[in-house]
Amino acid sequence: MPEVKRLICLCAALLFVLPANAPAEQNLHQAAIASAHPLATRAGFEILKKGGNVFDAAVAVSAALAVVEPSGSGLGGGGYWLLHRADDGFETMIDGREKAPFAARRNMFLDGRDKAIPKLSVDGALAAAIPGMPAALVHLSERYGRLPLAESLAPAIRYAENGFAVGHKFLKLLKTRQQAVRRFASSSRIFLPKGKPPELFSILRQPDLANTLKQIAKSGRDGFYRGDVAAKFVKSVREAGGIWTGEDLESYRAVERRPLKGDYRGIKITSSAPSSSGGIVLIEALNVLSGYDLKPADDTARKHLIVEAMRRAYHDRALYLGDPDYVAVPAERLTNADYAAGLRSSIRFDKALPSVMLAGETELEPEAANTTHFSIIDREGNRVAATLSINFPFGSGFVADGTGVLLNDEMDDFASSAGEGNGYGLVGGAANAIAPGKRMLSSMTPTFLENERGVAVLGTPGGSRITSMVLLAALDYAEGHEPASWVKVPRFHHQYLPDAIQYEPGALSEAEIAGLAAKGHRLMSLPERYGDMQAVLWNKKTRELSAGSDPRGEGLALVGP
Ligand code: GLY
């Protein structure tokens, strides 16, 4: 009912009356948006200026990122949108995670000897799960937005039609996935014009993607999951060796889940619920750390404790977590303070606990930069933290012919064979085994932090390292720092298996490396810095907004009217 929504919007814009019992954070005079691409941030402000609320802006930013940052997310992928509505404090998470097609089978990526067939769950149509992003955007707009969906999608449609200038990050990531993209004429036509990556700052137009966006703008979810567009997906995927059916598409629904809640030293944490592991791993690790005073600890001792907390939380991830519609996830137990106290009792100050004491070992696979995140607070104090993905950079590399939609390779986030790591070296068990119609476990960790100082909205891409990055940022927030600091915190990571501290160049000093090794830690220096955190903060005391975009990326954080 676009007319009704437009009317509501007009009334809101004209009257702009706060209810008597409005929480103090309403009427901030300004809004803050941080996203991984300047055009996406600008799309969000464009929609806010048209009278949209934060949820309309989130639709605009998500759709814009799908066009201008196809390496990280897109209509062919999925994600999680964590929402906070200021006037009644309502919070929810939209789970738009992809689902396995109904014809998927537990062993579909294994050879006759139960070994994973290289690349099968990463490159091409079989690696693609049923996308959730379009359904989630329609849901977000219809349930929570003020503007018609077509208006919120307009900036993305314009970017797809008129094109955008290809940047360094796009080219760098495309080069890592060129082989997969090149396999498909439908993909090469868009991303490898003239048979090679486009020139830096050349204009990339995506007319087929613009048409698919227009179909969604016109017909809502039917514009993607039924009719002509859906038929093109099924035909193209099946011709390329995939297993999608019309029923897979037609039956896809985004669902709402209650966000995970925790508390760290007086900071209220609100984060992603399963089918993402993010919230549980974050809260579990912070619960473990809440038993220590990290401030007076020397740098090595502090990092040792953080690593030991990460090790145990990621261990539970591998053991217990999966799609809550398919497996019983013990979320309450894992996020319980007494449970964390039990974990703490196995932590020694002088010695790392080898992960092999918890379970067996697997080899590390190279990490890929992927996924995207944006954070918004609007002038009414509404918030969205959204982390979106098509998994590996440029997803499966496969564009469904005639749709312009690059499909995800999120099937790789399932545990294909027990104990064998996925593309991020993450292991998982039966809880995250492939099953028809099931959502694969994610690490995406869109998060709100709140205490008497302020309200923070944050998150980042980065595969298995997403949650540990948010953890480090939360600790930085707890120390009183600003978004500009959280987004550039030097990063280190432990995910239980492989049993090693992974760290970006410069994140650990020589003394820390020696000190951690002396405690028995294996250290693994990474070739490059990782992550692309986007964060905003409303400071309750100064009533000011601030925002930070990761200096490792090319994003834009803006505070404005
Ligand atoms: N595809 C990355 C994640 O969901 O964790």
Residues whose N, C-alpha, C, O or C-beta is under 5 A from the ligand:
A	BS01	LIG	S389 N391 L441 S442 S443 M444 G463
